[in-house]
Amino acid sequence: MKRSRFLIRAMILTVLRVLVSMVKTAFLAFLFCLAASPLMAQTPIALEDSPKAVIDEVWQTVNREYVDPTFNHQDWLATRAKLLAGDYKDASEAYQAIRKSLKTLGDPYTRFLEPREFQALRDSTAGELVGVGILLNLVESAKTPTIVSVLKNSPASRAGLQQRDELIAVDGKPTTGLDLGGVSKLIRGPEGSKVVISVLRNNQKYDYPLVRSSIILHVVNSELKEENGKKIGYIRLKEFSSRAPSEMREALINLSLQGSEGWVFDLRSNPGGVVIAATQIANLFLQSGTIVSTLDRGGLRETIKSDRHPLTALPLVLIVDGTSASASEILAGALQDNRRATVVGTRTYGKGVIQKVNGLSDGSGVNVTIARYRTPKGNDIHKKGIEPDILIDFSAEKRKSFRAEQMATATDIQYQQAVAVLTEKLASAERP
């Protein structure tokens, strides 16, 4: 009996030793595999406080939001690995790598914005900025930028700066050789801070000490016009900023109080802007109906409808051209498909996708296409544009020489056609 127990214990101990040996062997093999694995052998990438941090932010944002889940039929994960494996001396090299990777998406609207570009876009869409109130242009033949416009009630207008002044220095720093972004960087600063703008006018130098202030960027020009014996409210919308709906409402109310009998609404040279501004402006005119439908990366459709509280029911004619794009086309499509407006002019640009602007940790940003949109009738206008109800265009020579100051004048054939259409609408309404 004792011998039997002894043998059993011996067998159990032997089995335990074998099991322990097997576990040790397996564990050592596991450790060996870990050490040999390329994934584990790599040194972790330190992203914080390096140019790679912004690179990864951009990649993650596009990966999360981009409208095309195939990323233009490429391995987007492999793109990240390649980007993070790169060696970047500074932010400039990282930005270049970001732009190169975004270009592979084949989408010109998904783009990277350096800090100054991102700030300029934010100012534009907000409808407000801190500065002195001058708009500049840089002609290739010129050595220095030229003032093309001085904003009303701005520090520049109060000081006496003029259109066509040549901006030669900012705080004593010459502007020669700088692009417009570099000049703008010199001009901008905190609200209340001082800056000296030096200009050349008729070969005479003038120095203007200015105090930077908050400037409202108005996007609506409006005027009551007498045309063919009718009072016509002319409204030009230059951009869809966040201020656009309130400025449009104000213009409609003021012109109505002056006795406007109908509207000519000008969207020429309007590149778009904030999409929600377009839907809010559509609500000022639409009694009912769909404004726009959007499709995200999963094919989910969201339909935005009129809130059924229009500000005006007066007859409306809309003018568009080949530079009316994006939010302009959303609004034009809504008014045309719902038969609220007659559209006059030329085919619009054809941008049927929607972007979201994302801020990044270093002050830069990335504009990402997040959805496609359809007009109320379900039309996809991307790369096609909206065909006007009445097609009328300038000759090639006339189009080249046409200037913004000629809009809504006797030489503006598109405006004159819009007036003729509106006049006929008003006359038809008066007939018994």
C-alpha positions in Angstrom: 0.0 0.0 0.0 2.8 2.4 0.9 4.7 1.4 -2.2 1.6 2.2 -4.3 1.3 5.6 -2.7 4.9 6.3 -3.3 4.6 5.4 -7.0 1.6 7.7 -7.4 3.4 10.6 -5.8 6.4 10.0 -8.0 4.3 9.9 -11.1 2.5 13.2 -10.1 5.9 14.9 -9.5 7.2 13.7 -12.9 4.1 15.1 -14.7 4.4 18.4 -12.9 8.1 18.7 -13.8 7.2 18.1 -17.5 4.4 20.6 -17.4 6.7 23.3 -15.8 9.3 22.6 -18.4 6.8 22.9 -21.2 5.5 26.2 -19.8 9.0 27.6 -19.5 9.8 26.6 -23.1 6.6 28.1 -24.4 7.2 31.3 -22.5 10.8 31.6 -23.8 9.5 31.0 -27.3 6.9 33.7 -26.8 9.6 36.2 -25.6 11.7 35.3 -28.6 8.9 35.9 -31.0 8.3 39.3 -29.4 11.9 40.2 -29.7 12.0 39.1 -33.3 8.7 40.8 -34.3 9.3 43.9 -36.4 6.2 45.6 -34.9 7.6 45.3 -31.4 11.2 45.9 -32.4 10.5 49.4 -33.6 11.2 52.3 -31.3 8.0 54.1 -30.4 7.5 57.3 -32.4 7.5 60.4 -30.2 4.8 62.6 -31.7 4.4 65.2 -29.0 6.2 68.5 -29.7 7.4 67.3 -33.1 6.4 68.1 -36.6 5.0 64.5 -36.8 2.3 65.5 -34.3 0.5 67.7 -36.8 1.1 65.1 -39.6 -0.8 62.5 -37.5 -3.5 65.0 -36.6 -4.2 65.6 -40.3 -4.1 61.8 -41.0 -6.5 61.0 -38.2 -8.9 63.8 -39.2 -9.0 62.7 -42.8 -9.3 59.0 -41.8 -12.3 59.9 -39.6 -14.2 62.4 -41.8 -13.3 62.0 -45.5 -16.3 61.4 -47.7 -14.6 58.6 -49.8 -14.0 55.6 -47.5 -11.6 54.1 -50.1 -9.4 57.2 -49.9 -9.2 57.2 -53.7 -8.6 53.4 -53.7 -5.4 53.5 -51.7 -4.1 52.0 -48.5 -4.6 55.0 -46.2 -3.1 53.2 -43.2 0.1 52.6 -45.2 0.2 56.3 -45.9 0.3 57.0 -42.2 3.1 54.6 -41.6 5.1 56.2 -44.5 4.4 59.7 -43.2 5.5 59.0 -39.6 8.6 57.1 -40.8 9.8 60.3 -42.4 12.5 62.6 -41.0 11.3 66.3 -40.8 13.7 69.1 -39.7 10.9 71.6 -39.2 7.2 72.3 -39.6 7.8 73.5 -43.2 9.0 70.0 -44.2 6.1 68.4 -42.4 3.6 70.7 -44.1 5.1 69.8 -47.5 4.7 66.1 -46.7 1.1 66.6 -45.6 0.2 68.4 -48.9 1.8 65.7 -50.9 -0.2 63.0 -49.1 -3.5 64.9 -49.5 -2.9 65.3 -53.2 -3.1 61.5 -53.6 -6.8 61.8 -52.7 -7.4 63.5 -56.0 -9.6 66.1 -54.3 -8.6 69.7 -54.7 -11.0 70.7 -51.9 -9.3 68.6 -49.2 -6.3 70.7 -48.4 -3.9 71.8 -45.7 -3.8 75.4 -44.4 -0.7 76.8 -42.8 -1.4 79.0 -39.7 -1.7 82.3 -41.6 -3.9 80.7 -44.3 -6.1 79.1 -41.6 -6.5 82.4 -39.8 -7.4 84.3 -43.0 -10.1 81.7 -43.7 -11.5 82.0 -40.2 -11.6 85.8 -40.5 -13.3 85.5 -43.9 -16.0 83.1 -42.8 -16.5 84.9 -39.5 -17.0 88.2 -41.3 -14.7 90.1 -38.9 -10.9 90.6 -38.5 -8.4 92.7 -36.6 -6.4 94.9 -38.9 -6.3 98.4 -40.6 -8.8 97.9 -43.4 -6.9 97.7 -46.7 -7.2 95.1 -49.4 -4.0 94.4 -51.4 -3.1 93.1 -54.8 0.3 92.1 -56.1 0.9 92.4 -59.8 3.8 90.4 -61.2 5.3 93.5 -62.9 5.1 95.4 -59.6 7.8 95.2 -56.9 5.4 96.1 -54.1 1.7 95.4 -53.3 -0.9 98.0 -54.3 -4.0 99.0 -52.3 -7.0 98.0 -54.3 -9.6 98.9 -51.7 -9.9 100.8 -48.5 -12.7 99.5 -46.2 -15.2 102.1 -45.0 -15.0 103.3 -41.4 -11.6 101.5 -41.0 -8.4 103.0 -39.5 -7.0 103.2 -43.0 -10.0 105.1 -44.4 -10.0 107.5 -41.5 -6.2 108.2 -41.9 -6.5 108.9 -45.6 -5.0 105.9 -47.3 -6.2 105.6 -50.9 -6.8 103.1 -53.6 -3.8 102.6 -55.8 -1.3 103.6 -53.1 1.8 101.4 -53.3 2.5 99.8 -49.9 6.3 100.0 -49.5 6.9 99.3 -45.8 5.2 98.2 -42.6 6.8 99.5 -39.4 9.9 100.3 -41.5 10.2 96.8 -42.9 10.2 96.9 -46.7 7.5 94.9 -48.5 9.7 94.3 -51.6 10.0 90.6 -52.3 7.2 89.5 -50.0 4.1 87.7 -51.1 0.7 88.9 -49.9 0.7 86.5 -47.1 4.0 87.9 -45.8 2.7 91.4 -46.1 -0.5 90.6 -44.3 1.5 89.0 -41.5 3.3 92.3 -41.0 0.1 94.3 -41.0 -1.9 92.2 -38.6 -1.6 92.3 -34.8 -3.5 92.5 -31.6 -6.5 94.9 -31.4 -5.4 98.3 -30.1 -1.7 97.9 -31.1 0.0 100.4 -33.3 1.5 100.0 -36.8 3.0 102.4 -39.3 2.0 101.9 -42.9 4.3 103.6 -45.5 3.0 104.1 -49.0 4.1 105.7 -52.2 1.7 108.0 -54.0 2.6 110.0 -57.1 6.3 109.3 -56.3 5.8 110.9 -52.8 6.3 108.8 -49.6 3.6 109.0 -46.9 3.8 107.4 -43.4 0.5 106.6 -41.7 0.5 105.7 -38.0 -2.5 103.5 -37.4 -4.1 101.6 -34.5 -5.3 98.2 -35.4 -9.0 97.6 -34.7 -11.8 95.0 -35.2 -13.2 95.4 -38.7 -16.5 94.1 -39.9 -16.3 92.5 -43.4 -19.6 93.4 -45.0 -20.7 90.9 -47.7 -23.9 92.5 -48.9 -24.3 95.5 -51.2 -27.9 96.7 -51.8 -29.6 99.5 -53.6 -33.1 100.5 -54.6 -33.2 101.1 -58.4 -35.7 102.7 -60.7 -36.0 100.5 -63.8 -38.7 100.6 -66.4 -40.9 102.5 -64.1 -40.5 99.9 -61.3 -38.8 100.0 -58.0 -36.4 97.1 -57.9 -34.4 96.0 -54.9 -30.9 95.0 -56.1 -28.8 92.9 -53.7 -25.3 91.6 -54.4 -24.0 88.9 -52.0 -20.2 88.6 -52.3 -19.6 85.7 -49.9 -21.4 83.4 -47.6 -19.9 84.4 -44.3 -21.6 83.8 -40.9 -22.8 87.4 -41.1 -24.4 87.0 -44.6 -27.9 85.9 -43.4 -28.3 88.8 -41.0 -27.0 91.3 -43.6 -29.4 89.8 -46.2 -32.3 90.1 -43.9 -31.4 93.7 -43.1 -31.2 94.6 -46.8 -34.5 93.0 -47.6 -36.2 94.9 -44.8 -34.7 98.2 -45.7 -35.5 97.9 -49.4 -39.0 96.8 -48.6 -39.5 99.9 -46.5 -38.4 101.9 -49.5 -41.1 100.4 -51.7 -39.2 97.6 -53.5 -41.6 95.7 -55.8 -39.3 92.8 -56.6 -35.7 91.5 -56.3 -32.7 91.1 -58.5 -30.3 88.9 -56.4 -26.7 88.9 -57.7 -24.5 85.9 -56.9 -21.8 86.5 -59.6 -18.2 86.1 -58.5 -19.5 84.5 -55.2 -17.2 81.5 -54.4 -19.3 80.2 -51.6 -18.5 80.0 -47.9 -20.5 78.7 -44.9 -23.1 76.2 -46.0 -25.5 76.9 -43.2 -25.6 80.6 -44.3 -26.9 79.4 -47.7 -29.7 77.5 -46.1 -30.6 80.3 -43.8 -30.8 82.8 -46.8 -32.9 80.3 -48.7 -35.4 80.4 -45.8 -35.8 84.1 -46.4 -37.4 83.4 -49.7 -38.9 79.9 -49.6 -42.4 79.2 -48.3 -41.9 75.4 -48.4 -39.9 72.7 -50.0 -36.4 71.1 -49.7 -33.4 73.3 -49.7 -30.6 70.7 -50.1 -29.8 67.1 -49.4 -26.4 65.8 -48.3 -24.8 62.4 -48.5 -22.0 61.4 -46.2 -19.3 58.7 -46.6 -21.8 56.0 -45.5 -24.5 57.1 -48.0 -26.6 58.5 -45.2 -28.9 61.2 -46.6 -29.8 64.3 -44.6 -32.5 66.6 -46.0 -32.8 70.3 -45.1 -36.2 71.8 -45.6 -37.6 75.3 -45.5 -38.8 76.5 -42.1 -41.9 77.9 -43.8 -41.4 81.4 -42.6 -40.1 83.5 -45.6 -39.4 87.2 -45.1 -40.6 88.1 -48.6 -42.9 86.7 -51.3 -42.0 89.4 -54.0 -40.9 88.2 -57.4 -37.2 87.2 -57.6 -34.6 86.9 -60.4 -31.2 85.5 -59.6 -28.0 86.2 -61.6 -25.2 83.7 -61.7 -22.0 83.0 -63.6 -19.1 80.6 -63.9 -17.6 81.8 -60.6 -20.8 81.3 -58.6 -19.7 78.2 -56.6 -20.4 75.9 -53.7 -22.9 77.6 -51.3 -23.9 79.9 -54.2 -25.0 76.8 -56.1 -26.8 75.4 -53.1 -28.9 78.5 -52.9 -29.4 78.8 -56.7 -30.4 75.2 -56.8 -32.9 75.6 -54.0 -34.5 78.7 -55.5 -34.6 77.3 -59.1 -35.9 73.8 -58.2 -38.6 75.2 -56.0 -39.6 77.6 -58.8 -39.0 80.6 -56.5 -36.6 82.4 -58.8 -35.8 82.7 -62.5 -32.1 82.1 -62.9 -30.3 84.3 -65.4 -26.6 84.3 -66.6 -24.2 81.5 -67.4 -23.7 78.0 -66.0 -22.3 78.0 -62.5 -19.0 76.6 -61.4 -20.0 73.0 -60.4 -18.8 72.3 -56.9 -21.2 69.7 -55.4 -19.2 68.7 -52.3 -19.1 70.1 -48.8 -16.0 70.7 -46.6 -15.4 71.0 -42.9 -12.6 73.2 -41.6 -10.6 71.6 -38.8 -8.2 73.5 -36.6 -5.0 71.8 -35.5 -2.8 72.0 -32.5 -0.1 74.3 -34.0 -2.6 76.9 -35.4 -2.7 75.3 -38.9 -5.9 73.7 -40.3 -7.1 71.1 -42.7 -10.2 71.5 -45.0 -11.8 68.0 -45.5 -14.5 67.0 -47.9 -17.2 65.4 -45.7 -20.3 65.1 -47.9 -21.8 65.4 -51.4 -25.0 67.3 -52.0 -28.0 67.2 -54.2 -30.4 69.9 -55.3 -34.1 69.6 -54.3 -34.8 67.7 -57.5 -31.9 65.3 -56.8 -29.5 66.7 -59.3 -25.7 66.1 -58.7 -24.2 69.4 -60.0 -20.5 68.4 -59.2 -18.3 69.3 -62.2 -21.5 70.2 -64.1 -22.9 73.3 -62.6 -26.4 74.7 -62.7 -27.8 75.7 -66.0 -29.7 79.1 -65.8 -33.2 79.3 -67.0 -32.1 82.2 -69.4 -28.6 81.9 -70.7 -26.9 85.2 -71.4 -23.2 85.8 -71.6 -20.8 88.6 -72.4 -18.6 88.3 -75.5 -15.1 87.0 -74.7 -13.7 90.5 -75.2 -16.4 92.2 -73.0 -16.0 89.6 -70.3 -12.3 90.3 -70.1 -12.8 94.0 -69.6 -15.8 93.8 -67.4 -15.2 95.2 -63.9 -17.0 94.9 -60.6 -17.9 98.6 -60.6 -19.9 98.0 -63.8 -22.2 95.5 -62.2 -25.9 96.5 -62.2 -25.3 99.3 -64.7 -26.4 100.0 -68.3 -23.4 98.1 -69.6 -24.2 95.0 -67.6 -26.2 92.8 -70.0 -26.9 90.1 -67.5 -28.3 92.6 -65.0 -30.3 94.2 -67.8 -31.8 90.8 -68.8 -32.6 90.2 -65.1 -34.4 93.5 -64.9 -36.4 92.7 -68.1 -37.5 89.3 -66.7 -38.5 90.9 -63.4 -40.4 93.7 -65.1 -42.4 91.2 -67.1 -43.2 89.3 -63.9 -44.4 92.4 -62.3 -46.5 93.3 -65.3 -48.0 89.9 -65.5 -49.0 90.1 -61.8 -50.8 93.4 -62.6 -52.8 92.1 -65.5 -56.4 91.1 -64.7 
